[in-house]
Amino acid sequence: MKEAIHPKYFDVEARCACGATWTTRSTKPELHLEICSSCHPFFTGKQKMLDTEGRIERFSKKYGAQTSESRKTAAAAAKAKKAAAAAPAR
C-alpha cells in the first residue's frame, strides 16, 4: 500500500439545517446538511403524494384498496363461478 496517497479522515459533528447533530467520520473537516432523517418528509411520515394527472385516483378506482385476503376470496369466487359454468346442464 502506498504511503501518503490517502486523504485525512476526521471525526466531525454533522449539523443539519433543522438543528439535529451527530458525530461521524469524514474526509471533510465540517459537514453542514440541508436535510436529514430527522426532518425528511419520507422518514417523518409527512410525505405528500403529488398527483398532477389523477394517476393515483385512476389506479385506486381500477384496482381498489385490495388486500391479500380480498384477492384470495375474489379468486376463489371466480374459480367457483368458472367451475359452475363448465359443469354440464341436465
MIDOSE-1310 file (N, C-alpha, C; in nm, 2 decimals, decimal comma, always signed):
residues 90
mkea	+0,08/-0,12/+0,00/+0,00/+0,00/+0,00/+0,09/+0,12/+0,00; +0,06/+0,22/-0,09/+0,14/+0,34/-0,10/+0,12/+0,43/+0,02; +0,22/+0,50/+0,06/+0,22/+0,59/+0,17/+0,17/+0,73/+0,12; +0,10/+0,81/+0,20/+0,07/+0,95/+0,17/-0,02/+0,97/+0,05
ihpk	-0,10/+0,87/+0,01/-0,19/+0,90/-0,10/-0,34/+0,90/-0,05; -0,36/+0,87/+0,07/-0,50/+0,87/+0,13/-0,53/+1,00/+0,19; -0,65/+1,05/+0,18/-0,69/+1,17/+0,24/-0,70/+1,16/+0,39; -0,69/+1,27/+0,46/-0,71/+1,27/+0,61/-0,85/+1,24/+0,64
yfdv	-0,87/+1,17/+0,75/-1,00/+1,12/+0,79/-1,03/+1,18/+0,93; -1,13/+1,27/+0,94/-1,16/+1,35/+1,06/-1,28/+1,29/+1,13; -1,29/+1,31/+1,26/-1,41/+1,29/+1,34/-1,48/+1,42/+1,34; -1,60/+1,43/+1,28/-1,67/+1,55/+1,27/-1,81/+1,54/+1,33
earc	-1,86/+1,66/+1,36/-2,00/+1,67/+1,40/-2,09/+1,72/+1,29; -2,17/+1,64/+1,23/-2,26/+1,67/+1,12/-2,37/+1,76/+1,18; -2,41/+1,87/+1,11/-2,51/+1,95/+1,15/-2,61/+1,97/+1,04; -2,74/+1,95/+1,07/-2,85/+1,96/+0,97/-2,91/+2,10/+0,99
acga	-2,98/+2,15/+0,89/-3,05/+2,28/+0,90/-3,16/+2,28/+1,00; -3,21/+2,16/+1,03/-3,32/+2,15/+1,13/-3,26/+2,16/+1,27; -3,13/+2,15/+1,29/-3,07/+2,16/+1,42/-3,02/+2,03/+1,48; -3,05/+1,92/+1,41/-3,00/+1,79/+1,45/-2,85/+1,78/+1,43
twtt	-2,78/+1,72/+1,53/-2,64/+1,70/+1,51/-2,60/+1,56/+1,55; -2,50/+1,50/+1,49/-2,45/+1,37/+1,53/-2,30/+1,36/+1,49; -2,23/+1,27/+1,55/-2,09/+1,26/+1,53/-2,07/+1,14/+1,42; -1,98/+1,17/+1,33/-1,95/+1,07/+1,23/-1,81/+1,10/+1,18
rstk	-1,76/+1,03/+1,08/-1,63/+1,05/+1,03/-1,64/+1,09/+0,88; -1,55/+1,17/+0,84/-1,55/+1,22/+0,70/-1,41/+1,27/+0,66; -1,39/+1,28/+0,53/-1,27/+1,34/+0,48/-1,28/+1,49/+0,48; -1,39/+1,55/+0,50/-1,41/+1,69/+0,52/-1,41/+1,73/+0,66
pelh	-1,35/+1,84/+0,70/-1,35/+1,88/+0,84/-1,48/+1,92/+0,90; -1,57/+1,96/+0,82/-1,71/+2,01/+0,86/-1,81/+1,95/+0,77; -1,93/+1,92/+0,83/-2,04/+1,87/+0,75/-2,16/+1,95/+0,78; -2,22/+2,02/+0,69/-2,34/+2,10/+0,71/-2,44/+2,05/+0,60
leic	-2,55/+1,99/+0,65/-2,65/+1,93/+0,56/-2,78/+2,01/+0,56; -2,85/+2,00/+0,45/-2,98/+2,07/+0,43/-3,09/+1,99/+0,49; -3,08/+1,86/+0,48/-3,19/+1,77/+0,52/-3,13/+1,64/+0,58; -3,20/+1,59/+0,68/-3,15/+1,46/+0,74/-3,27/+1,37/+0,77
ssch	-3,25/+1,26/+0,82/-3,36/+1,16/+0,85/-3,45/+1,22/+0,96; -3,41/+1,32/+1,04/-3,50/+1,37/+1,14/-3,60/+1,47/+1,08; -3,57/+1,53/+0,97/-3,66/+1,63/+0,91/-3,71/+1,59/+0,77; -3,66/+1,49/+0,71/-3,70/+1,45/+0,58/-3,85/+1,40/+0,58
pfft	-3,93/+1,44/+0,49/-4,07/+1,41/+0,49/-4,10/+1,26/+0,48; -4,01/+1,18/+0,41/-4,03/+1,04/+0,40/-4,02/+0,97/+0,53; -3,92/+1,01/+0,61/-3,89/+0,95/+0,74/-3,98/+1,00/+0,85; -4,03/+1,12/+0,84/-4,12/+1,17/+0,94/-4,26/+1,14/+0,93
gkqk	-4,30/+1,09/+0,81/-4,44/+1,05/+0,78/-4,52/+1,16/+0,73; -4,47/+1,27/+0,70/-4,54/+1,39/+0,65/-4,53/+1,40/+0,50; -4,50/+1,29/+0,43/-4,48/+1,29/+0,29/-4,62/+1,31/+0,22; -4,62/+1,40/+0,12/-4,74/+1,42/+0,04/-4,73/+1,36/-0,09
mldt	-4,83/+1,29/-0,14/-4,83/+1,24/-0,27/-4,88/+1,34/-0,37; -4,79/+1,38/-0,46/-4,83/+1,48/-0,56/-4,88/+1,41/-0,68; -5,01/+1,43/-0,71/-5,08/+1,36/-0,82/-5,14/+1,46/-0,91; -5,06/+1,50/-1,01/-5,10/+1,60/-1,10/-5,19/+1,55/-1,21
egri	-5,18/+1,43/-1,25/-5,26/+1,38/-1,36/-5,37/+1,28/-1,32; -5,40/+1,26/-1,19/-5,50/+1,17/-1,14/-5,46/+1,03/-1,15; -5,33/+1,00/-1,16/-5,29/+0,86/-1,17/-5,32/+0,78/-1,05; -5,30/+0,83/-0,93/-5,33/+0,76/-0,81/-5,48/+0,73/-0,80
erfs	-5,56/+0,83/-0,83/-5,71/+0,81/-0,83/-5,75/+0,70/-0,93; -5,70/+0,71/-1,05/-5,73/+0,61/-1,15/-5,69/+0,47/-1,11; -5,57/+0,45/-1,05/-5,53/+0,32/-1,00/-5,62/+0,27/-0,89; -5,65/+0,36/-0,80/-5,74/+0,32/-0,69/-5,88/+0,28/-0,74
kkyg	-5,93/+0,35/-0,84/-6,06/+0,32/-0,89/-6,05/+0,18/-0,96; -5,95/+0,16/-1,04/-5,93/+0,04/-1,12/-5,91/-0,09/-1,03; -5,82/-0,08/-0,93/-5,78/-0,19/-0,85/-5,84/-0,18/-0,71; -5,88/-0,07/-0,66/-5,93/-0,05/-0,53/-5,83/-0,07/-0,43
aqts	-5,87/-0,06/-0,30/-5,78/-0,09/-0,19/-5,78/-0,23/-0,16; -5,71/-0,31/-0,24/-5,71/-0,46/-0,22/-5,61/-0,50/-0,12; -5,66/-0,60/-0,05/-5,57/-0,67/+0,05/-5,55/-0,81/+0,00; -5,46/-0,88/+0,06/-5,43/-1,02/+0,02/-5,56/-1,11/+0,04
esrk	-5,63/-1,08/+0,15/-5,75/-1,16/+0,18/-5,86/-1,14/+0,08; -5,88/-1,01/+0,04/-5,98/-0,98/-0,06/-5,95/-1,04/-0,19; -5,82/-1,04/-0,23/-5,78/-1,11/-0,35/-5,80/-1,26/-0,35; -5,77/-1,32/-0,23/-5,80/-1,46/-0,22/-5,94/-1,50/-0,23
taaa	-6,03/-1,42/-0,17/-6,17/-1,45/-0,18/-6,23/-1,42/-0,32; -6,18/-1,32/-0,38/-6,22/-1,29/-0,52/-6,17/-1,40/-0,61; -6,05/-1,45/-0,59/-6,00/-1,56/-0,68/-6,08/-1,69/-0,66; -6,12/-1,72/-0,53/-6,20/-1,84/-0,50/-6,34/-1,82/-0,56
aaka	-6,40/-1,71/-0,56/-6,53/-1,68/-0,61/-6,52/-1,70/-0,77; -6,42/-1,65/-0,83/-6,40/-1,66/-0,97/-6,38/-1,80/-1,02; -6,31/-1,88/-0,94/-6,29/-2,02/-0,96/-6,42/-2,10/-0,95; -6,50/-2,07/-0,85/-6,62/-2,14/-0,83/-6,72/-2,10/-0,94
kkaa	-6,72/-1,98/-0,99/-6,81/-1,94/-1,10/-6,77/-2,01/-1,23; -6,64/-2,02/-1,25/-6,59/-2,08/-1,37/-6,62/-2,23/-1,37; -6,61/-2,30/-1,25/-6,64/-2,44/-1,24/-6,79/-2,46/-1,26; -6,88/-2,37/-1,21/-7,02/-2,38/-1,23/-7,06/-2,36/-1,37
aaap	-6,99/-2,28/-1,44/-7,02/-2,25/-1,58/-6,97/-2,37/-1,67; -6,87/-2,44/-1,63/-6,81/-2,55/-1,71/-6,89/-2,68/-1,68; -6,97/-2,69/-1,57/-7,04/-2,81/-1,54/-7,16/-2,82/-1,64; -7,18/-2,94/-1,70/-7,29/-2,96/-1,80/-7,42/-2,95/-1,73
ar	-7,51/-2,88/-1,81/-7,65/-2,86/-1,76/-7,73/-2,99/-1,79; -7,82/-3,03/-1,70/-7,90/-3,15/-1,72/-8,04/-3,12/-1,75
